[in-house]
């Protein structure tokens, strides 16, 4: 899993760098030369999607999401595990629904391409499939960790 995590980190760095450069260049071109890069908006939207979904994977892996733990801090340890199991079950359910929807979107958009770049839209929706699979695996790992004292420290 560490190899995938490092790969995601590099993809995030590249995507953020490329997005920043093309948006900056487009702003300069529009204000200084009254022209612009036609494909920059479309590529920025795609890279933003990649940043959000892959960033969410990394933050979930590191337990960095905002959570309200007032209830969890007030209950005994046995109940903490039960509440964490319920939370993981809800997250897993949502991820499975997202996976099913993403797979369906990939199937439906195999022939469509983006208007300017000509990238198959199924590739864009495939990011949702990758996100869902990675998050499902992480949820399962964290659920197993609840029973092995690794995840019970929250």
C-alpha positions as MATLAB code, in Angstrom:
seq = 'XXXXXXXXXXXXXXXXXXXXXXXXXXXXXXXXXXXXXXXXXXXXXXXXXXXXXXXXXXXXXXXXXXXXXXXXXXXXXXXXXXXXXXXXXXXXXXXXXXXXXXXXXXXXXXXXXXXXXXXXXXXXXXXXXXXXXXXXXXXXXXXXXXXXXXXXXX';
ca = [
       0.000    0.000    0.000;
       2.977    2.321    0.584;
       3.953    2.099   -3.092;
       0.460    3.182   -4.148;
       0.542    5.963   -1.559;
       3.863    7.273   -2.895;
       2.547    7.042   -6.454;
      -0.543    9.022   -5.454;
       1.686   11.631   -3.780;
       3.684   12.079   -6.993;
       0.524   12.284   -9.106;
      -0.852   14.928   -6.727;
       2.354   16.967   -6.918;
       2.461   16.809  -10.715;
      -1.249   17.594  -11.077;
      -1.041   20.579   -8.735;
       2.084   21.872  -10.447;
       0.653   21.537  -13.959;
      -2.656   23.059  -12.929;
      -0.952   26.021  -11.249;
       1.307   26.705  -14.224;
      -1.429   26.542  -16.880;
      -3.859   28.660  -14.864;
      -1.127   31.236  -14.166;
      -0.098   31.317  -17.821;
      -3.705   31.642  -18.920;
      -4.283   34.581  -16.560;
      -1.138   36.332  -17.823;
      -2.110   35.717  -21.454;
      -5.660   36.999  -20.938;
      -4.713   40.199  -19.137;
      -1.463   41.069  -20.902;
      -2.118   39.866  -24.457;
      -5.914   39.567  -24.607;
      -5.667   35.907  -25.613;
      -5.598   32.626  -23.767;
      -4.989   28.917  -23.836;
      -8.238   27.341  -25.035;
      -7.669   23.959  -23.397;
      -6.464   25.274  -20.018;
      -9.892   25.431  -18.377;
     -10.803   21.894  -19.388;
      -7.465   20.467  -18.246;
      -7.670   22.424  -14.981;
     -11.100   20.943  -14.259;
      -9.808   17.419  -14.872;
      -6.720   17.991  -12.729;
      -8.860   19.495   -9.965;
     -11.005   16.354   -9.940;
      -7.859   14.234   -9.689;
      -6.529   16.427   -6.865;
      -9.740   16.210   -4.847;
     -10.290   12.465   -5.166;
      -6.673   11.361   -4.774;
      -6.182   13.882   -1.974;
      -9.187   12.432   -0.174;
      -7.570    8.986   -0.353;
      -4.365   10.285    1.219;
      -6.178   12.216    3.933;
      -8.352    9.204    4.783;
      -5.263    6.988    4.962;
      -3.663    9.408    7.432;
      -6.872    9.938    9.472;
      -6.806   13.614    8.593;
     -10.491   14.188    7.879;
     -12.397   16.425   10.246;
     -14.459   14.402   12.672;
     -16.651   15.136   15.640;
     -15.548   12.768   18.370;
     -17.469   14.164   21.336;
     -19.625   11.038   21.549;
     -16.733    8.630   21.027;
     -14.709   10.266   23.821;
     -17.608    9.871   26.291;
     -18.329    6.144   25.819;
     -16.417    3.120   27.173;
     -13.801    1.389   25.001;
     -16.149   -1.428   23.945;
     -18.630    1.071   22.574;
     -15.856    2.989   20.828;
     -15.097   -0.065   18.740;
     -18.779   -0.547   17.936;
     -19.165    3.106   16.909;
     -16.028    2.904   14.751;
     -17.383   -0.265   13.120;
     -20.684    1.465   12.374;
     -18.819    4.463   10.942;
     -16.668    2.220    8.736;
     -19.739    0.302    7.578;
     -21.457    3.548    6.528;
     -18.318    4.761    4.743;
     -17.928    1.399    3.008;
     -21.559    1.489    1.859;
     -21.153    4.985    0.409;
     -17.922    3.953   -1.325;
     -19.607    0.894   -2.868;
     -22.471    3.075   -4.149;
     -19.891    5.481   -5.596;
     -18.025    2.566   -7.196;
     -21.177    1.210   -8.834;
     -22.053    4.673  -10.138;
     -18.523    5.297  -11.411;
     -18.383    1.962  -13.222;
     -21.730    2.748  -14.829;
     -20.476    6.180  -15.939;
     -17.332    4.621  -17.423;
     -19.489    2.179  -19.406;
     -21.876    4.889  -20.625;
     -19.158    7.301  -21.718;
     -16.786    5.069  -23.643;
     -17.526    6.797  -26.959;
     -17.732   10.395  -25.706;
     -14.701   12.666  -25.621;
     -14.080   16.010  -23.982;
     -14.907   18.943  -26.278;
     -11.469   20.554  -26.515;
      -8.831   18.020  -25.479;
     -10.533   14.992  -27.026;
      -9.815   12.812  -23.990;
     -12.269    9.921  -23.611;
     -14.668   10.859  -20.824;
     -14.532    7.284  -19.567;
     -10.935    7.985  -18.490;
     -12.135   10.862  -16.342;
     -14.816    8.731  -14.717;
     -12.241    5.969  -14.196;
     -10.671    8.223  -11.562;
     -13.855    7.662   -9.531;
     -13.459    3.898   -9.909;
      -9.836    4.082   -8.727;
     -10.862    6.337   -5.832;
     -13.652    3.980   -4.767;
     -11.502    0.863   -4.891;
      -8.648    2.472   -2.939;
     -11.002    3.881   -0.327;
     -12.810    0.550    0.046;
      -9.492   -1.211    0.654;
      -8.488    1.430    3.204;
     -11.811    1.114    5.022;
     -11.377   -2.662    5.206;
      -7.817   -2.258    6.508;
      -8.994    0.231    9.150;
     -11.856   -2.087   10.120;
      -9.436   -4.962   10.661;
      -7.247   -2.537   12.623;
     -10.102   -1.926   15.066;
      -9.857   -5.545   16.191;
      -6.050   -5.589   16.367;
      -5.558   -2.542   18.666;
      -4.075   -0.559   15.749;
      -7.349    1.224   15.058;
      -8.674    1.252   18.632;
      -6.538    4.203   19.710;
      -8.856    6.900   18.352;
];
